[in-house]
Amino acid sequence: MSQHFGRLGAMANGRVPYDAAAATENAEVVADMAKLPWAAFGAGTEGGKAGPEIWKEDAKFKERQQKLIEEAGKPASAAKAGNIDALKAQFGPAAASCKACHDSFRAR
């Protein structure tokens, strides 16, 4: 997910030229991948890179999951429209939702 998100960020931040097709492809992968990891955080899956807070703060964790899923779909919509300004506007909140979950729930 980070590789595809990084490619979007490079375009959104002007580090590489905007390519609407590449932006759409990468944004769609990010949107799809944002829906996938949650099954790995059920009962009996403790450990790894997951912090113990996941199991102590279930409601907060689920809230962050939903926020990521919602925010990750927005750059895909902007990219499909071929609108770099909209992609730039949507990239930041999507990145922040990803970071918020990692900051709160990833093992340190």
Order of alpha helices (4+ residues) and beta strands (2+ residues): alpha-alpha-alpha-alpha-alpha
